[in-house]
Amino acid sequence: MTPRSLQSLYTRSGTSSIDRTKDLQAPSQEDNAPLTPPLHHSRFPPPSIFQRAHLKGILYQPRDVVFFIRLASAVAWAMLRLHCIELPYLILTRFKYSTAQHPAAWPWFASVFFTAVRVCATKIHTLGQLRFFGRVIETALPLQLIFVKKIKVSGKVQFKVNLDILLRPERATLAELRANLKKQGYSDDPMNPSPEYLASMHPSASHKNGSPAPLANLPEEVGTVDADGTYKIRGEWIEALVDPKKPDPRPRSKTVILYFHGGAHVFCSPRTHTHLLAQIAREIGPGTRVFSVDYRMAPESPFPAAIHDAFAAYLYLTEPDHAALILDEDSAPQELAVDPRDIVVAGDSAGGNLAAAFMHYMATYVQPSTEPHFILPHATVLLSPWTDVTSSVPSAKSEDWYCYCPGPIGTSPLNKEEYFGMKTQNFGSNYVIGDPRLVLNSRNALGGDRRWEWYSSLVQHPLVSPAHSAPGSLQGLTNTLVQTATHDRLLDDGRLYAHRIGIENPAQLVRIETYKDMVHVHQLMTLLFKSSRVAISNIARFIERSIYLRDQQLLENDTGSLDQEGRTPTAMRSSSLLHKVSTRDSSTRLDLNQKKMMKRLKKTGLQGVEEEQSATQNGQGSYIPAFLRAGMITNKSMQDGVEWVMVEQNGLEYPGDEGWPIGVLIRSWPSPNVKHEKEE
């Protein structure tokens, strides 16, 4: 049986019709090939007791005392600078170079708290200090749940995953690519990989004929797995309950959000985001449920472990009886099983990176080898997503003093000297190869040159840095909302990614909201900023809008009235389109659903909508979806099909964008395989 024939043998339940179990294993096991080397964790010693303490965030070294002293002095200087230098300057210039949301204009308690958070984040230099800080956040942030009523939180959910069965679709999809490498004699041994094997992780970025780039290979996991080939995933359920004292006019929500928390892929947990997810669930409406995944993190389990956990969590929701899952009575999901059409994938920062990568993983690595195909979630919500792990775009290298997210947090895959000379934490390197000072594996334990080879190859993978993936590789995605901010060091990450998916998915709704004078993942700070509450409300509006589009599309598919020319994605676009975007005709700028929505707005009028909304609140009339009310931008850009929206603190929206031109962002990561055209 050849690897090519494997692609149609896997069912969604995880079963297979083949008997040769070695066909399901790593690609190096051919009939006349040596056995696969022992698992990675049997090759290297486990972390020592001091390394384990470091990984758990225990501060025990003398330099940790210095760390606290530096924090105290940094907070004192930040407060002095804020109130004794910047504020007088702004008063003298009459706030000419500021706005109402400048940090000096925040309430004093917000200024003190946020300044402390910012300087603490920028003074952290070790993973132990970072995880200690994460434990503090896990204790402090959930206290905001006091202000969120009618919420049910079910923690300590856990289930086992059989890694071999979970990876069957991925291995089948990649079987032909891996077999060709092996046939040509290229080593895929993780202890001694060939340059060709490493290069297969980032295939050529474009072709002269504009055809899609070849599929990128995926490395085998290097994290630890139990002796029986399984590992545990933990998570937390959050549900919005009905408030009998305040009846909600909306129908009971069926939405289930699959959420991935942020934390640079190395710290934080579902607990740090419980209050945020509770507020989002309340905003969407009673019945809304959120499953927050405690996925495996680096440096213990580098890429692609987190993406595999995302796939396992999706199976846990949609097919809990899947052969790859081992559930106990306490871990069974509520109301088995969830309709995948009701799922929304979301994440912030590194979790946004994981959410975007998971959607791409499902469309590219899972779907081709499963029958019937999985139904993808109808929407993706990304909060300050980290889509450029190399920190190559301008905002990631900026000196913006108001953003607590340090920068840069990664290095270019083309600059070896910069990689070894980076003094601060290289979170990009941590994510893709781990930290050799704490956890050894086949990617980081065999010398600096080998570390650089693995890093420079994997950091260019489309599942690691989706903003810089090859043209055409982001097709097949669903409706997407990106929220970022003007003081967010990942501002350009979100802008470039939204531009890319807008071009390659013209039939989908793509929207990016940039919040004036806000910071990285400001949605977490609802007690400090009104913009945070506005952003949560806009998330609910977007999900409701996506549900509306989903239902209309299902209805049109059932009745056979779907306009194939106007609704199907356009053909593959050449790489030059990323630099000079042509104007689309009107038939593709607004799909049929949006045209219906706009006609209703024109027919009713904004005043009529407001009157109908008032009647609904008084118990009369029918409920009007939030996205149909006044004040929401619903027009796509004529250039890339994206809704570019600026949002003020009071929620006022207007079309616009802020930051470096998109052409500059695209060229910020030069590749020897791409010849960029000059812009006119």
C-alpha positions in Angstrom: 0.0 0.0 0.0 1.5 3.3 -1.1 1.4 6.5 1.0 -0.8 8.2 -1.6 -3.7 5.7 -0.9 -3.7 6.6 2.8 -5.5 9.9 2.2 -9.0 8.4 1.9 -8.8 5.8 4.6 -9.5 7.8 7.7 -13.0 8.4 9.0 -13.9 11.3 11.3 -14.2 8.8 14.2 -10.5 8.1 13.9 -10.9 4.5 12.6 -9.0 3.1 9.6 -9.4 0.3 7.2 -5.8 -0.7 7.0 -4.0 -3.3 9.1 -0.4 -2.2 8.8 0.0 -0.1 11.9 3.4 1.1 10.8 1.7 3.1 8.0 0.2 5.2 10.8 3.6 5.9 12.5 6.3 8.3 11.7 7.2 8.5 7.9 10.6 7.0 8.4 9.3 3.5 8.9 9.4 2.0 5.4 9.6 -1.7 4.6 13.4 -1.6 4.2 14.2 1.3 6.5 15.6 1.1 10.0 13.2 1.5 12.9 12.2 4.9 14.1 14.6 6.2 16.8 13.4 6.0 20.4 11.1 8.8 21.6 12.8 12.1 22.3 12.4 12.0 26.0 14.3 8.8 26.3 17.3 10.4 24.6 17.8 13.3 27.0 17.8 13.6 30.8 14.7 15.1 32.4 14.9 18.6 34.0 16.7 18.7 37.3 15.0 19.7 40.5 16.2 23.3 40.1 15.0 23.5 36.5 11.6 22.1 37.5 11.4 24.8 40.1 12.2 27.4 37.5 9.5 26.0 35.2 6.9 26.2 38.0 7.7 29.9 38.6 9.4 29.4 42.0 11.9 32.2 42.7 14.9 30.9 44.6 18.0 32.5 43.1 19.8 35.6 44.3 19.1 37.4 41.1 15.4 37.0 41.8 15.9 39.4 44.8 17.5 41.8 42.4 14.5 41.3 40.2 12.1 42.6 42.8 14.3 45.6 43.6 14.4 46.5 39.9 10.6 46.2 39.7 10.2 48.6 42.6 12.6 51.1 41.2 11.0 50.8 37.7 7.5 51.4 39.1 8.7 54.5 41.1 10.4 55.9 38.0 7.4 55.2 35.8 5.1 57.1 38.2 7.5 60.0 38.4 7.8 60.2 34.6 4.0 59.9 34.2 3.0 62.6 36.7 6.0 64.9 36.8 7.2 65.0 33.2 4.5 63.8 30.8 1.5 65.4 32.4 3.0 68.9 32.7 4.1 68.6 29.1 0.7 67.6 28.0 -0.9 70.5 29.9 1.5 73.0 28.4 0.8 71.8 24.9 -2.9 71.6 25.7 -2.9 67.9 24.9 -2.2 68.7 21.3 -0.2 65.5 20.8 -2.6 63.3 22.8 -6.2 62.3 23.0 -8.8 61.7 25.8 -7.4 58.2 26.4 -3.8 59.1 26.9 -2.5 57.3 30.0 -2.0 60.6 31.8 -5.8 61.2 31.4 -6.8 57.9 32.9 -8.1 57.8 36.5 -5.3 57.8 39.0 -5.8 54.1 40.1 -5.8 53.0 36.5 -2.6 54.9 35.8 -0.9 53.4 38.9 -2.1 49.8 38.2 -1.3 49.9 34.5 2.1 51.6 34.9 3.1 48.9 37.4 2.0 46.1 35.1 3.9 47.7 32.2 7.2 48.1 33.9 7.0 44.7 35.5 6.4 43.1 32.1 9.4 44.9 30.6 11.8 44.0 33.5 11.2 40.2 33.3 14.3 38.4 31.9 13.8 34.7 32.9 11.1 32.2 32.3 10.9 31.5 36.1 10.2 35.2 36.7 7.6 35.3 34.0 5.7 32.3 35.3 5.9 33.7 38.8 4.3 36.8 37.4 1.7 34.6 35.7 0.8 33.0 39.0 0.1 36.4 40.4 -2.1 37.3 37.5 -4.0 34.0 37.8 -4.9 35.0 41.4 -5.7 38.7 40.7 -7.6 38.8 37.4 -10.3 36.2 38.3 -11.4 38.6 41.2 -13.2 40.5 38.5 -15.8 37.7 38.4 -17.4 39.3 41.4 -18.9 41.8 39.0 -20.1 39.2 36.5 -23.5 37.7 37.5 -25.2 34.5 36.5 -22.1 32.7 35.3 -21.3 29.0 35.9 -17.6 28.0 35.9 -16.7 24.3 35.8 -13.0 23.9 36.2 -10.7 20.8 36.4 -12.0 19.3 33.2 -9.4 16.8 31.8 -9.3 13.9 29.3 -6.6 11.8 27.7 -5.5 11.9 24.1 -3.9 9.1 22.1 -1.4 11.0 20.1 -0.9 8.3 17.4 -4.6 8.2 16.5 -4.9 11.9 16.7 -2.2 12.4 14.1 -3.5 9.9 11.6 -5.1 12.5 9.3 -2.0 14.7 9.4 0.4 11.9 8.7 -1.8 10.7 5.8 -1.9 14.1 4.2 1.8 14.4 4.5 2.6 10.8 3.6 3.4 11.5 -0.1 5.6 14.5 0.7 7.5 12.6 3.4 7.9 9.5 1.2 9.4 11.5 -1.6 12.0 13.0 0.9 12.8 9.5 2.0 12.9 8.1 -1.5 15.5 10.7 -2.4 17.7 9.8 0.5 17.1 12.9 2.7 17.3 12.2 6.4 14.3 13.0 8.5 16.0 11.8 11.7 15.3 14.5 14.3 18.8 13.9 15.7 20.5 14.5 12.3 18.0 16.1 9.9 19.0 16.9 6.3 18.9 20.5 5.0 16.2 19.3 2.6 14.1 18.0 5.4 14.3 21.3 7.3 13.6 23.2 4.1 10.4 21.2 3.6 9.0 23.0 6.7 8.8 26.3 4.7 8.2 25.5 1.0 8.8 28.1 -1.7 6.8 31.2 -1.1 5.5 31.5 -4.7 5.6 30.1 -8.2 5.9 31.8 -11.5 2.5 30.5 -12.7 0.8 31.7 -9.5 -0.2 28.2 -8.4 -0.5 27.4 -4.7 2.7 26.7 -2.8 3.5 23.1 -1.9 2.2 21.8 1.4 4.6 22.6 4.3 5.9 19.6 6.2 5.3 19.2 10.0 7.9 17.9 12.5 7.1 15.2 14.9 6.4 16.3 18.5 9.4 16.5 20.9 7.4 16.9 24.1 7.0 14.1 26.6 4.3 11.5 26.2 3.3 8.8 28.7 4.5 5.3 28.2 1.2 4.2 26.7 1.3 7.0 24.0 -1.2 9.3 25.7 -1.2 12.6 27.5 -3.7 14.8 29.3 -5.4 17.9 28.3 -7.2 20.1 30.8 -9.7 22.9 30.4 -12.5 24.9 31.9 -16.2 25.3 31.1 -17.9 28.7 31.4 -21.6 29.1 30.8 -24.0 32.2 30.8 -27.1 31.4 32.8 -30.6 32.8 32.6 -31.4 35.7 34.9 -35.1 35.3 35.9 -35.1 38.9 37.2 -34.0 40.4 33.9 -35.6 38.4 31.0 -33.5 38.5 27.9 -35.4 39.1 24.6 -32.9 37.2 22.6 -33.4 33.5 21.8 -31.3 31.1 23.9 -27.8 31.0 22.5 -26.3 27.8 21.1 -22.9 29.4 20.6 -19.9 27.4 22.0 -16.6 29.3 22.0 -13.4 27.2 21.8 -10.9 29.6 23.4 -7.1 29.6 23.6 -5.5 31.9 26.2 -2.5 34.1 25.5 0.9 34.2 27.2 3.6 34.0 24.6 3.0 30.2 24.5 4.9 29.9 27.8 2.7 31.1 30.7 -0.8 32.0 31.8 -3.7 29.5 31.9 -7.5 29.5 31.5 -7.8 31.0 35.0 -6.2 34.3 33.8 -9.0 34.7 31.2 -12.0 33.4 33.1 -13.5 36.8 33.8 -13.0 37.9 30.2 -14.7 34.8 28.8 -17.5 35.1 31.4 -18.2 38.7 30.2 -18.1 37.6 26.6 -20.6 34.8 27.3 -22.9 37.2 29.1 -22.7 39.6 26.3 -23.7 37.0 23.7 -26.6 35.8 25.8 -27.9 33.1 28.1 -26.9 29.6 27.0 -23.5 30.6 25.6 -20.8 28.3 26.6 -17.0 28.6 26.5 -14.4 25.9 26.7 -11.1 27.4 27.6 -8.2 25.0 26.8 -5.2 24.5 29.0 -3.0 23.5 26.1 0.6 22.3 26.4 3.1 25.1 26.4 6.8 25.6 25.6 9.5 25.0 26.5 8.3 21.6 27.7 6.2 21.0 24.6 7.2 23.2 21.6 5.4 23.5 18.3 3.3 21.7 17.0 2.0 20.3 20.4 -0.4 23.2 21.0 -2.0 22.8 17.6 -2.5 19.1 18.2 -4.2 20.0 21.5 -6.4 22.4 19.7 -7.5 19.6 17.3 -8.1 17.3 20.3 -10.2 19.9 22.0 -12.3 20.4 18.9 -12.9 16.6 18.8 -13.8 16.7 22.5 -16.6 19.2 21.7 -17.9 17.7 18.4 -17.1 14.0 18.6 -16.4 13.0 22.2 -16.5 9.3 21.3 -13.6 9.7 18.9 -11.0 6.9 19.0 -8.3 9.4 19.9 -10.0 10.5 23.1 -10.2 8.7 26.5 -12.9 10.4 28.7 -14.0 9.7 32.2 -17.4 10.6 33.6 -16.3 13.9 35.1 -14.8 15.1 31.8 -17.7 14.5 29.5 -18.7 17.8 27.8 -22.0 19.3 28.5 -24.9 18.4 26.1 -22.9 16.0 24.0 -22.0 16.6 21.3 -21.7 20.2 20.1 -22.9 21.0 16.6 -19.7 22.3 14.8 -21.8 24.9 13.1 -22.3 26.5 16.5 -18.6 26.8 17.4 -16.5 29.9 17.3 -12.7 29.6 17.6 -11.1 32.5 19.6 -7.9 33.4 21.3 -5.7 36.4 22.3 -2.1 37.1 21.7 -0.3 33.7 21.5 -3.7 32.1 21.8 -4.7 34.2 18.7 -1.8 32.7 16.9 -3.0 29.2 18.0 -6.6 29.9 16.9 -5.4 31.1 13.4 -3.0 28.1 13.1 -5.7 25.7 14.2 -8.1 26.8 11.5 -5.4 26.6 8.9 -4.4 23.1 10.2 -8.0 21.9 9.9 -8.4 23.1 6.4 -5.0 22.0 5.1 -3.8 19.0 7.1 -6.9 17.4 8.4 -9.6 17.8 5.8 -7.8 16.2 2.8 -7.5 12.9 4.7 -10.9 12.5 6.4 -14.2 11.3 5.1 -16.6 12.8 5.5 -14.9 16.2 6.0 -15.2 18.0 9.3 -17.5 21.0 9.4 -15.3 24.1 10.3 -16.4 26.6 12.9 -18.3 29.5 11.4 -16.2 32.3 12.9 -12.8 33.1 14.3 -12.2 35.9 16.8 -8.6 37.1 17.3 -7.6 39.6 20.0 -4.2 41.2 19.4 -3.0 38.0 17.6 0.7 37.1 17.4 0.8 36.2 13.7 4.5 37.1 13.1 6.6 35.1 15.6 9.8 36.7 14.1 8.8 40.2 15.3 9.8 41.5 11.8 7.0 44.0 11.3 7.6 47.6 12.4 5.3 47.8 15.5 7.0 44.7 17.0 10.3 46.7 17.1 8.8 50.0 18.2 9.7 51.9 21.3 6.1 52.5 22.3 6.4 53.1 26.0 2.7 52.6 26.7 2.6 48.9 25.6 3.3 46.4 28.4 4.1 43.7 25.8 7.9 43.8 25.5 9.4 43.9 22.1 10.8 42.4 20.0 9.9 38.9 21.2 11.4 37.0 18.3 14.1 37.3 15.7 14.3 37.2 11.9 14.8 33.7 10.4 17.5 35.3 8.1 19.7 36.9 10.8 21.8 34.4 12.7 23.8 37.0 14.6 20.7 38.7 15.8 19.3 35.4 17.0 22.4 34.6 19.2 22.8 38.2 20.3 19.3 38.7 21.6 19.5 39.6 25.3 15.9 39.5 26.3 13.5 36.5 26.2 13.2 35.1 22.7 9.6 33.7 22.9 9.6 32.8 19.3 12.6 30.5 19.8 11.0 29.1 23.0 7.9 28.2 21.0 9.4 26.4 18.1 12.5 24.7 19.7 12.2 25.1 23.5 14.8 26.4 26.0 18.0 24.3 26.2 18.7 25.8 29.7 15.5 24.2 31.1 14.3 21.3 28.8 16.5 19.5 26.3 15.2 18.0 23.1 16.4 17.0 19.7 16.0 20.6 18.4 18.0 22.5 21.0 20.4 20.0 22.6 22.9 19.5 19.8 24.7 22.8 19.6 24.0 26.4 18.6 24.2 25.7 14.8 21.6 23.0 15.1 19.4 25.2 17.2 19.6 27.9 14.5 18.8 25.4 11.7 15.6 24.3 13.5 14.6 27.8 14.5 15.1 29.4 11.1 13.2 26.6 9.4 10.2 26.2 11.8 9.7 29.9 12.4 8.8 30.3 8.7 6.2 27.6 8.9 2.7 28.8 8.0 1.3 27.4 11.2 3.9 29.4 13.2 3.9 32.8 11.4 0.6 32.8 9.4 1.0 36.5 8.5 4.1 35.6 6.3 2.8 32.3 4.9 3.0 31.7 1.1 0.4 33.3 -1.1 -2.7 31.0 -1.4 -2.0 29.1 1.8 -4.7 30.9 3.8 -7.6 29.9 1.6 -10.5 28.1 3.1 -10.9 30.1 6.3 -14.1 31.3 7.8 -15.5 34.7 9.0 -12.8 36.4 11.0 -12.7 39.3 13.5 -9.4 40.9 14.4 -9.2 43.3 17.3 -6.0 45.3 18.0 -5.0 48.7 19.3 -2.8 51.7 18.5 -0.5 51.1 21.4 -0.3 47.3 20.7 3.1 46.1 19.7 1.3 43.4 17.7 -0.7 46.0 15.8 1.0 45.3 12.5 0.7 41.5 13.1 -3.1 41.8 13.1 -3.2 44.2 10.2 -1.1 42.1 7.9 -2.9 38.9 8.7 -6.4 40.5 8.2 -5.2 41.9 4.8 -3.9 38.4 3.8 -7.1 36.5 4.7 -9.3 39.2 3.1 -7.5 38.8 -0.2 -7.5 35.0 -0.1 -11.1 34.5 1.3 -13.2 37.1 -0.6 -16.5 35.3 0.1 -16.0 35.5 3.9 -16.6 38.3 6.3 -13.2 39.8 7.5 -13.2 42.7 9.9 -10.4 44.4 11.8 -11.1 46.8 14.6 -8.3 49.1 15.9 -9.0 50.7 19.2 -7.7 54.2 19.7 -5.1 54.7 22.5 -5.5 51.2 23.8 -2.9 48.5 24.5 -2.2 44.8 23.9 -5.2 42.7 24.8 -6.9 45.6 26.5 -10.1 43.4 26.6 -8.8 41.9 29.9 -9.0 45.2 31.7 -12.7 45.8 31.8 -12.6 47.6 35.1 -10.1 50.1 33.9 -11.2 51.0 30.3 -14.5 51.6 28.7 -12.9 50.5 25.4 -12.5 47.1 26.8 -16.3 46.8 27.4 -16.9 48.2 23.9 -14.6 45.6 22.4 -16.5 42.8 24.2 -19.8 44.1 22.9 -18.4 44.2 19.4 -17.3 40.6 19.7 -20.8 39.6 20.5 -22.1 41.7 17.6 -19.7 40.0 15.2 -20.6 36.5 16.3 -24.3 37.3 15.9 -23.6 38.7 12.5 -21.6 35.6 11.5 -24.4 33.4 12.7 -26.8 35.3 10.5 -24.6 34.9 7.4 -24.1 31.2 8.3 -27.9 30.6 8.5 -28.5 32.5 5.3 -25.9 30.4 3.5 -27.3 27.2 4.8 -30.8 28.3 3.7 -29.6 29.2 0.2 -27.7 25.9 -0.1 -30.9 24.0 0.8 -33.0 25.8 -1.7 -30.4 25.7 -4.4 -30.5 29.5 -5.0 -26.9 30.0 -4.2 -25.2 32.2 -6.8 -22.1 30.2 -7.7 -20.3 33.0 -9.4 -20.8 35.5 -6.6 -20.3 33.1 -3.6 -17.5 30.8 -4.5 -13.9 31.9 -3.6 -12.0 33.4 -6.4 -9.1 31.5 -8.1 -5.6 31.6 -6.6 -4.1 35.0 -6.8 -0.5 35.6 -7.6 2.0 36.9 -5.1 2.1 40.3 -6.9 -1.5 40.9 -5.7 -0.2 41.1 -2.1 1.7 44.2 -3.1 -0.7 45.9 -5.5 -4.3 45.0 -4.8 -6.7 45.5 -7.7 -10.2 46.7 -7.1 -12.9 44.1 -7.1 -16.2 44.5 -8.9 -19.3 45.2 -6.9 -20.6 41.7 -7.1 -17.7 40.4 -4.9 -17.3 43.3 -2.5 -20.5 42.6 -0.8 -21.9 39.1 -0.7 -25.6 38.3 -0.9 -26.2 38.3 2.8 -24.6 41.7 3.4 -26.6 43.1 0.5 -29.8 42.0 2.2 -28.7 43.5 5.4 -27.8 46.8 3.8 -31.2 46.8 2.0 -33.0 46.4 5.3 -31.1 49.3 6.8 -31.9 51.5 3.8 -35.6 50.5 3.9 -36.0 50.9 7.6 -33.6 53.8 8.1 -31.4 54.3 11.2 -34.2 56.1 13.0 -36.6 53.3 12.3 -34.1 50.8 13.6 -33.7 52.8 16.8 -37.5 53.0 17.2 -37.9 49.3 16.7 -35.1 48.7 19.2 -36.8 50.9 21.7 -40.1 49.0 21.2 -38.3 45.7 21.7 -36.8 46.9 25.0 -40.3 47.9 26.1 -41.5 44.4 25.5 -43.1 45.2 22.1 -42.1 44.0 18.6 -39.4 41.5 17.7 -35.7 41.4 18.7 -33.4 43.2 16.4 -29.9 41.7 16.1 -27.2 44.0 17.4 -25.3 44.1 14.1 -28.4 45.6 12.4 -28.6 48.5 14.7 -27.1 51.9 14.0 -23.4 52.7 14.4 -21.7 49.7 13.0 -19.4 49.8 9.9 -20.5 47.1 7.4 -18.7 48.2 4.2 -15.8 46.2 2.9 -12.7 47.8 1.5 -12.6 47.9 -2.2 -9.0 46.8 -2.2 -8.8 43.6 -0.1 -12.4 42.9 1.0 -11.7 43.7 4.7 -13.7 46.0 6.9 -11.1 48.4 8.3 -12.5 50.1 11.4 -11.2 52.6 13.9 -13.0 52.6 17.3 -13.1 55.4 19.8 -13.4 54.9 23.6 -17.1 55.6 23.5 -17.7 53.0 20.8 -17.9 55.4 17.9 -16.7 53.7 14.7 -15.4 55.2 11.5 -13.6 53.6 8.5 -9.9 53.9 8.7 -6.5 52.3 9.4 -3.5 53.4 11.4 0.1 52.1 11.0 2.7 51.4 8.4 1.5 50.7 4.8 0.6 47.1 4.1 3.3 47.0 1.4 6.0 47.8 4.0 4.7 45.0 6.3 4.8 42.5 3.5 8.4 43.4 2.7 9.5 43.4 6.3 10.3 39.7 6.1 12.3 39.4 2.9 12.6 35.9 1.5 15.2 34.7 -1.0 12.4 32.8 -2.8 10.3 35.9 -3.5 11.0 38.7 -5.9 9.0 41.8 -4.8 7.5 44.1 -7.4 7.9 47.8 -7.1 4.8 49.6 -5.9 3.5 52.4 -8.1 
